[in-house]
Amino acid sequence: MLALLECGVEVEAQHHEVATAGQCEIDMKTGRCCETADNLLRYKYVVKNVATRHGKTATFMPKPVWNDNGSGLHLHFSLWKKGEPLFPGSGYGGLSPMALYAIRRHFEALGSALCVFAAPPRTATSG
């Protein structure tokens, strides 16, 4: 985590995941879209290199160990106007129509970009 901070990636929290095999989660602070995307690439680069430096392997596979919990990449995003959140509402899951539209467009627009972070399906395990 110190290496991430040295590279300018602001860390909000970190903890060990419920899963075995040393799975951890490091939460980056929220930021503007492009800045956060850059930090995500830094995050992956730094974690892999620190692990290698200590004779370990870091993977970003969603389920690296068969029949165990996984800790795949997940994102949180929100939209605010004049200090008020625009995503709460009375629709599906307590979301506004704008939130549902944003989620749909997010996956349509970023689906191909996210494949950079995902492991090929053959390397993930079931269970």
N, C-alpha and C positions, 0 to 999 in steps of 0.2 A: 504494500500500500504506500510505503514511503517513496518508492520509485515512481509511482503514479503521481504523487503530489509534487515530486521534483520535476516532472515533465509538464506540470501545469494542469493536470486533471484534478478537478475538485471532487473529493470523495465525501459523500454524505454519511454513509454507514457501511459497515461490513459485518458479516457473521458467517458461521459455519452452517451449511445446509443440513437438513434432516437426513440426507443421503450419506452413504459411507464413502470410502475411497478419497477422503479429503476434499469433497466438493464444497466450495465456498461461494459466497455472493458478495460482490463489492458494488455498492450503489453510487453512481455518479450524481452530482448535483444537476438539477435541471438547467437548461440554457436554451439559447436560440438554436434552430434546427442545424445549420451548417457547422456551428461550433461544437454541438453535441455529436454530430457525425464524425468530425475530426477526432474528438476525444474518444469515441468508440474505437476507432482504428488504433489510436495510441494505446488505449487500454489493452486491446488484444496483443499488440506488439510487445508491450512492456511485460505483461503477465507471462507470455511464452518465453521471453528472454530471461526473466528472473528465474523461472522454473528451470530452464536449461542450465543457468549459472550454478544452480544448486543440485544438479544431477537428477532433476525431476522432469516430468512431462506435463504440460498443461493442455487440456483439450476443451473445446467449446461445444462438444457434442451434447445434445439434449439428454440422452440416456446412455452414458458410457459403460454402465455396469448392468448386466442382465438381472432382472427381477429386483431392481432397486429404484428408489426415487431418482429423479433427474433434476437438473438445474439449468435448463435451457435459457437462452436470451429472452427477456420480456421487456416491453417498453411501456412507459406511462406517458401520456400526453394530454394536454389540456389547452383550452382556448379561453382567454379572458378579455373583457372589454370594460374599461373604466373601473377596474377592481372587482368586477363581478364575473364568476365562472359561467360560461355559456353552454356547458354540457349537461348539467342536471335537468331533468324534466320528468314527464309522466309517461313516457313511452317505454318500450321494451328495456328491462333492466334499470329503470329509473332514469333513462337518458332522453335528451331532447332530440327532435328530428335532426338538428344540426350535428349533434354528437354521432348519431347513427350514420349520417352522410359522411362525416369526417373519417369514421372508422373504415367505411367501405372504400372511400377514395384513398385512404392511407395504404390499404392492402393492394389496391389496384396499382397505385403509383410506385410503391416501394417494394413490391413483391420480388422483382428481379434484383434490386439492390441488396436485399436482405440475404440472397443466396450466397453472398460473400462470407457471411458469418455462419451459415448453416453447414452442418456436416452432410456429406452425401448420404442418401438413405441407407446404403449398404453398410455403413459404419455404425449406425444407431442400433440398439438392441431392443427387442420387444420386452413386454413384462410391465 
